[in-house]
Each structure stands twice: as C-alpha cells, then as structure tokens.
Amino acid sequence: MDPNNCVLYSNRANIYTQKGDLPSALADAEKCISLNPDFIKGYVRKADVLKAMGDIDGAMEAIAKGLEKDPNDQLL
C-alpha cells in the first residue's frame, strides 16, 4: 500500500467501518484527510465512522469541514 495515497486510506476506512473496527476506521479516515484535505471522501468516511460510534456532533463537524472544501458535494 502506498502510504501517501489518500484513496487507499479512504477505502480501507470504509471496510473497517463495515467490519465494525471503528477505531481503525477513524484512524484511516483521519490519515486520508491529513494526506489530502481536499479529498471529500475522507470527510465522508470520518462522518460515517463517528456516526457509527454514536458521536453525532463529531460527524456533523466532519461534514461541515468537508462542505467548507466543496459546498456542493453530493456525498456530504
């Protein structure tokens, strides 16, 4: 895995979320965002994980940060 490829971290975060490994999913979503803050799916993944953890406020914050990057993004 290319350690600088944000898409791979985004995809792995999604898989971790589906498997219920939420701490690993959150770490990958945050790594994705740190590698490329303009990649919207990183914020989507983070919001999904935080929602699954029951942190609705955190999920809304992740969505808001993503919308700052692209206010018209349909995923957010």
N, C-alpha and C positions, 0 to 999 in steps of 0.2 A: 504494500500500500504506500502510495506517495504521501509522505507526511505533510505536504503542502497543498494537497488537493481538497478543497473545502467540500466538493460534491461527494467525495467518498465518506467524509465525516457525517454529512447530512444523511446519506443513505444508511450508514451504519446506525446513526441515531434513530432512524425510523425502525430499523429491525430490532434494536434493543427495546424500543418502546413497545413494539408488538409482542416481544418475548416477556415483557414485564420487568426488564432490568433497567429501571428508571434512573438510578444514579449514573450508570454508564451512558445511557441515552442523553442525559443532561450534560455530561462532560463532553460528549461528541458534538452536541448542538452548540455548546459554548466555544469549542475549538473551531468549529465551522465558521462561526461569526467572527472569531478573532483572526482567522486566516483571510476572510473576505467579508468585511462588514456590509458590502453592497449586494451580497448573495441572499436574496429574500428567503429562500427555503430554510436557511439557518434559523431565522426568527420564527418561522412556522414550526420547525421541529422543536425549538425551545418552548414555544407556547403549548404545543401538544403534550410535551413531557410534563411541564408544570401543571397543566390541567389534569393530567392523569395522576399527579401527585396530590391533587386537591388544592393547589396554590393558584386559585383563580386570579388573584391580584397580580401575581408574578406573570401569569400567562397574558393578561391584558397589557402589562408593561412591555413584554416581548413583542406583542402585536403592535403596540404604539411605536416602539423603536423601529420596527420594520416599516411601518407606514411613514415614518419620517424619511426613510430612504426612497420609498415609492408609494405615494399616497393612492395610486390607482391599482395596486396589485390585487388581483382577484383571490389569491390564496389566503391573504390576510383578511 
